[in-house]
Amino acid sequence: MAKQYLLTPGPTPVPEIIQKKMAKPIIHHRTTQYTEIFAAANQVLKKVFKTNSDVVTFTSSGTGAMEAGIVNTLSKGDTVIVVRGGKFGERFANICNAYGVKVVALDIPWGTAPDPALIQKTLAQNKAAKAVFISLCETSTATVYDVQKIGAVVGATDAILVVDTISGLLADEFKMDEWKVDVAVGGSQKGLMIPPGLAFIAFSPKAEALMAKSDLPKFYFDFKRYKKSLAASDVPFTPAITLEIGLKQALAMIEAEGVDTFIKRHRQDAEYVRARTKAMGLSMYSKAPSYAVTAVNVPEGKDGSALVKACKAKGVTFAGGQDTLKGKIIRIAHMGGINRQDLEDALNVLEGCLKELK
Ligand SMILES: *Cc1c(COP(=O)(O)O)cnc(C)c1O
């Protein structure tokens, strides 16, 4: 079979060297062999999130860590501000609703980033708000949010800032501690180059203070359990051993390249995609484009879903638009294990399919 290209904003391709590590016989997790792997991965995770806080790993998709960010810090009846500029902002609001947390929704047009001044104003109007929820990259619209500026605004209040970095991490710049982020959430199947199944979370001291008062129900995602075992590089429940082995390998590769160099390379790849699609006559959908994924508008009168299908038939998987953007945009990911050669090949296919599109 000809090479298949997976250029979606999750999952992303897993480099062969990582695949091979994960193909080895399973080991037991209550062993020094496993503890060493886990400890090594945890140490690099802190460098990736740019934090001195512990980064805890759950066996779940990224949404599990989004939920953990809520149940570990909030209490029933609390009010929070959620920026809704796409599917993932909506998800934070939906999880809050499921737990009886009152949501003040800050709805912004899809494809735009929230104005930090608007967040400041909303906080001033909702002094009881315990938290502000945003994404680093809102994947559904391929838009990057200015976490640094929003962190400065929220950091000056008693509210905590919760950031979903699931798709942006390792492509869009992110500095948890320096930017005053209180809860950072990540996932395995995007910038980290491993398959789906791991989720990550880190809490600032400010968030941990709120945790002490939190009364929302929690068991599997109770951070305190994980933190207690983490001191001994242990875990409360059976970990996804295979994925953790893959994670350790991926993080070793990222550390060898340098976290910042890795990010810079992905930024250059994003710029390459922007230049190539522009040359094809495709305009950018987002007003604040992310370096993790690029969304381009499908030309007027053409069917974006048919375009995605035509590329798929030639071995290249792109993502279309969700909800109201269905058929209107194409999303091209350039994060994690997606490299320049993959992008060149895939964009050649896109160019051909675009010409043939009726
Ligand atoms: C992919 C993604 C998620 C969800 O992750 P799952 O692993 O599907 O639970 C959440 N937020 C953002 C911004 C994402 O890109």
The ligand as an SDF file (V2000), in Angstrom:
LIG
                    3D

 15 15  0  0  0  0  0  0  0  0999 V2000
   -8.3420   17.2250   20.4960 C   0  0  0  0  0  0  0  0  0  0  0  0
   -8.7410   18.2630   21.4720 C   0  0  0  0  0  0  0  0  0  0  0  0
   -9.4460   17.9780   22.6450 C   0  0  0  0  0  0  0  0  0  0  0  0
  -10.0430   16.6540   22.9680 C   0  0  0  0  0  0  0  0  0  0  0  0
   -9.3900   15.6470   23.0780 O   0  0  0  0  0  0  0  0  0  0  0  0
   -9.8990   14.1540   23.1760 P   0  0  0  0  0  0  0  0  0  0  0  0
   -8.5550   13.5250   23.2530 O   0  0  0  0  0  0  0  0  0  0  0  0
  -10.6540   13.8320   21.9470 O   0  0  0  0  0  0  0  0  0  0  0  0
  -10.6670   14.0000   24.4140 O   0  0  0  0  0  0  0  0  0  0  0  0
   -9.7230   18.9830   23.5250 C   0  0  0  0  0  0  0  0  0  0  0  0
   -9.3430   20.2300   23.2840 N   0  0  0  0  0  0  0  0  0  0  0  0
   -8.6730   20.5610   22.1740 C   0  0  0  0  0  0  0  0  0  0  0  0
   -8.2910   21.9830   21.9730 C   0  0  0  0  0  0  0  0  0  0  0  0
   -8.3540   19.5950   21.2370 C   0  0  0  0  0  0  0  0  0  0  0  0
   -7.7060   19.9230   20.1190 O   0  0  0  0  0  0  0  0  0  0  0  0
  1  2  1  0
  2  3  1  0
  2 14  2  0
  3  4  1  0
  3 10  2  0
  4  5  1  0
  5  6  1  0
  6  7  2  0
  6  8  1  0
  6  9  1  0
 10 11  1  0
 11 12  2  0
 12 13  1  0
 12 14  1  0
 14 15  1  0
M  END
$$$$
